[in-house]
Amino acid sequence: MQLSLLCRSIFCILFLIFLSSCEADAQPANFGNISYAEAINISGRQRMLTQKTAKLYLMMVSGVANPELKKDLTANIALFTKQLNLLSENAKSNVIKSSLNQVSEHWKEYEALLISHPNLKNAELLLEKNTPLLQLCDQVVTNIEQNFKNPKTKANQFEDLLHIINISGKQRMLSQRFCLYYLGMTLFDNKSEQYKLLLRQIFEEFETTIFTLLNSPYNDDIVRADIMKLLYFWEKIKSDQNLLYNSKFEIERIYNTTTRLTDTFDNLTAIYEEIYKARQKM
């Protein structure tokens, strides 16, 4: 009788272990209804939008006469909100949900400044609130990437590729951040040295990452061609560093160049995302 009870107990324990193992194996390789590659691309684009929206606002404060700036700002505010909702709908991890909620709370105050009539006071407030919001958005990307690395997620062979999507997407943000703080340097003399130092840091990180991407094992001829195009645009800024750090760069020139850099990196990041999806189907 005792032996029978012992056998039943052992059987129950083994059955529970089996169920636990099945549950782990059943962990999806997707982030809700979208792929992890798409989730990292989208959350990475959120980082860029925090910089781009502030940049557009400062462009208007600088007196640049371009009616498209306001339309672009409105469209990018809407895109940030739409993507934030998409990520929130697909997030399953409590850690990711919490980080998205923090972004949402900070975004409300940030958005209120963005939709205000362009003025120096609010431009300065945007620059103050910019980095904290950016850091929260970056934490979302990190949390999604770490969630993918969870042992229960059976897709760890793609970790390196997802990280490439992350750093490629981050270059979009750095392109916009570069233009943003150049504008800040020209608008606020009392903080010009602070912003100049920040520009140098952005410059170094941007350049280092370009060469990291150039050596990625996931590159094909199309990707390499895009990176060479990026180097061409980047050289336009790099060759005139003295003008840059002395606020002598034409605003529209740096705006156009960093916009091209952002667009090219957005295309490059999309290519890496498609490479991920193609390999996922193999």
VEXKEMAR-501722 format. One record per residue (C-alpha): residue in three letters; x, y, z. Coordinates in steps of 0.001 Angstrom, whole numbers, padded with zeros to 6 digits, always signed. Layout:
VEXKEMAR-501722
ALAXYZ;...
END
This chain:
VEXKEMAR-501722
MET+000000+000000+000000;GLN+002761+002407+000990;LEU+004713+001429-002122;SER+001641+002186-004245;LEU+001265+005654-002678;LEU+004952+006314-003206;CYS+004687+005337-006880;ARG+001684+007633-007321;SER+003567+010513-005705;ILE+006578+009977-007939;PHE+004305+009786-010976;CYS+002587+013083-010030;ILE+005936+014824-009558;LEU+007238+013571-012894;PHE+003992+014619-014588;LEU+004270+018148-013170;ILE+007875+018381-014349;PHE+006740+017251-017790;LEU+004002+019914-017903;SER+006468+022563-016803;SER+008853+021501-019565;CYS+006069+021629-022154;GLU+005109+025118-020998;ALA+008690+026287-021416;ASP+008893+024747-024895;ALA+005637+026447-025792;GLN+007002+029919-025084;PRO+006464+031938-028271;ALA+009330+033260-030356;ASN+007226+036374-030972;PHE+006482+039512-028995;GLY+002717+039101-028776;ASN+001362+039358-032314;ILE+004557+040806-033777;SER+008075+039445-034092;TYR+010810+040375-031633;ALA+012670+041970-034539;GLU+009692+044230-035247;ALA+009282+045017-031539;ILE+012924+046086-031240;ASN+012713+048093-034459;ILE+009539+049884-033302;SER+010748+050523-029748;GLY+014054+051723-031189;ARG+012176+054109-033465;GLN+010494+055535-030354;ARG+013936+056643-029159;MET+014432+058470-032440;LEU+011023+060152-032291;THR+011775+061702-028889;GLN+014690+063471-030569;LYS+013030+064240-033895;THR+009933+065846-032388;ALA+012031+068113-030157;LYS+014280+068941-033118;LEU+011297+069991-035232;TYR+010056+072209-032399;LEU+013465+073869-032050;MET+013629+074340-035819;MET+010426+076389-035591;VAL+011769+078323-032599;SER+014902+079068-034660;GLY+012696+080828-037198;VAL+013172+078396-040090;ALA+010427+079263-042587;ASN+009211+075834-043635;PRO+005456+075097-043393;GLU+006192+071359-043506;LEU+007830+071448-040057;LYS+004526+071765-038209;LYS+002907+069007-040290;ASP+005906+066743-039727;LEU+005823+067420-035977;THR+002104+066592-035748;ALA+002583+063378-037756;ASN+005516+062224-035623;ILE+003687+062907-032353;ALA+000828+060743-033651;LEU+003280+058015-034723;PHE+004898+057917-031277;THR+001498+057482-029601;LYS+000412+054823-032106;GLN+003607+052789-031649;LEU+003451+053129-027858;ASN-000068+051653-027933;LEU+001066+048833-030244;LEU+003929+047877-027934;SER+001652+048038-024878;GLU-000942+045797-026543;ASN+001670+043136-027315;ALA+003738+043282-024120;LYS+003302+040235-021863;SER+006164+040769-019415;ASN+005385+042833-016305;VAL+008835+044431-016563;ILE+008159+045610-020119;LYS+004641+046770-019236;SER+006029+048794-016338;SER+008717+050438-018498;LEU+006103+051307-021148;ASN+003873+052863-018486;GLN+006772+055061-017368;VAL+007310+056206-020952;SER+003600+056970-021280;GLU+003600+059147-018161;HIS+006646+061165-019222;TRP+005383+061453-022797;LYS+002209+063288-021676;GLU+004220+066195-020284;TYR+006636+066120-023225;GLU+003799+066134-025759;ALA+002180+069131-024042;LEU+005365+071113-024700;LEU+005596+069904-028303;ILE+002094+071090-029197;SER+002563+074484-027543;HIS+003210+077619-029593;PRO+006973+077595-030388;ASN+008887+079664-027829;LEU+012325+079693-026193;LYS+011089+078825-022707;ASN+009412+075591-023819;ALA+012330+074773-026128;GLU+014622+074893-023101;LEU+012201+072729-021095;LEU+012137+070169-023926;LEU+015925+069947-023848;GLU+015794+069384-020085;LYS+013176+066640-020329;ASN+014592+065121-023487;THR+017290+062866-022056;PRO+015167+061379-019210;LEU+012452+060410-021728;LEU+015067+059024-024111;GLN+016561+056891-021329;LEU+013135+055457-020499;CYS+012533+054607-024177;ASP+015965+053006-024392;GLN+015129+050896-021320;VAL+012081+049551-023142;VAL+014326+048365-026002;THR+016717+046781-023510;ASN+013873+045039-021677;ILE+012461+043612-024905;GLU+015902+042355-025931;GLN+016464+040784-022505;ASN+013007+039197-022554;PHE+013959+037515-025815;LYS+017034+036066-024083;ASN+014845+034452-021422;PRO+015711+030706-021317;LYS+012028+029918-021856;THR+012123+031595-025258;LYS+013356+029059-027788;ALA+014839+031481-030302;ASN+018133+032408-028699;GLN+020076+031648-031865;PHE+018925+035055-033137;GLU+020221+037133-030202;ASP+023116+038657-032141;LEU+020897+039630-035059;LEU+018393+041313-032745;HIS+021220+043272-031165;ILE+022296+044446-034620;ILE+018711+045656-035213;ASN+018929+047505-031906;ILE+022200+049337-032594;SER+021295+050065-036219;GLY+018021+051549-035016;LYS+019854+053536-032366;GLN+021796+055333-035111;ARG+018507+056895-036250;MET+018183+058411-032810;LEU+021780+059649-032726;SER+021314+061348-036120;GLN+018318+063287-034810;ARG+019928+063953-031427;PHE+022957+065399-033192;CYS+020818+067960-035019;LEU+018735+068667-031900;TYR+021685+069623-029730;TYR+023326+071607-032493;LEU+020131+073679-032516;GLY+020273+073877-028722;MET+023853+075121-028914;THR+022872+077894-031330;LEU+019778+078937-029356;PHE+021140+078937-025793;ASP+024506+080647-025328;ASN+024489+079932-021591;LYS+024527+076194-022295;SER+026584+076146-025488;GLU+029615+074462-023857;GLN+027416+071794-022282;TYR+025740+071053-025595;LYS+029050+071153-027460;LEU+030406+068416-025164;LEU+027269+066372-025764;LEU+027669+066805-029530;ARG+031201+065407-029334;GLN+029956+062374-027402;ILE+027186+061756-029941;PHE+029705+062164-032769;GLU+032058+059525-031306;GLU+029308+056992-030578;PHE+027789+057442-034026;GLU+031084+056938-035849;THR+032115+053906-033781;THR+028794+052187-034438;ILE+028961+052744-038199;PHE+032136+050652-038352;THR+030622+048037-036024;LEU+027743+047646-038475;LEU+030118+047593-041439;ASN+031699+044435-039985;SER+028425+042687-039179;PRO+028293+039054-040410;TYR+024675+039620-041509;ASN+025610+042115-044212;ASP+025026+041433-047883;ASP+025859+043662-050861;ILE+022694+045729-050403;VAL+023470+046395-046739;ARG+027078+047296-047501;ALA+025907+049724-050193;ASP+023626+051412-047662;ILE+026457+051701-045150;MET+028742+053235-047765;LYS+025983+055753-048516;LEU+025860+056542-044801;LEU+029606+057111-044715;TYR+029251+059551-047618;PHE+026622+061613-045754;TRP+028606+061413-042528;GLU+031767+062702-044175;LYS+029880+065898-045052;ILE+029582+066629-041340;LYS+032932+065175-040335;SER+034899+067295-042807;ASP+033579+070535-041280;GLN+033904+069849-037559;ASN+035343+073295-036856;LEU+032249+074925-038324;LEU+030074+072489-036395;TYR+031495+073099-032922;ASN+031598+076861-033456;SER+027928+077063-034449;LYS+028853+078080-038012;PHE+027076+075200-039747;GLU+024010+076258-041735;ILE+020960+074972-039863;GLU+019187+073723-042980;ARG+022347+071913-044100;ILE+022718+069951-040864;TYR+018962+069358-040831;ASN+019015+067885-044348;THR+022144+065795-043777;THR+020954+064267-040492;THR+017538+063602-042052;ARG+019230+061628-044852;LEU+021254+059717-042255;THR+018091+058883-040302;ASP+016209+057744-043408;THR+019096+055553-044557;PHE+019478+053949-041130;ASP+015722+053381-041000;ASN+015983+051488-044288;LEU+019033+049562-043061;THR+017267+048563-039835;ALA+014263+047364-041854;ILE+016608+045185-043948;TYR+018062+043599-040791;GLU+014500+042978-039585;GLU+013657+041183-042849;ILE+016832+039076-042522;TYR+015622+038025-039053;LYS+012166+037085-040368;ALA+013648+035110-043260;ARG+015948+033129-040945;GLN+013107+032558-038487;LYS+011225+030680-041222;MET+014151+028367-041975;
END
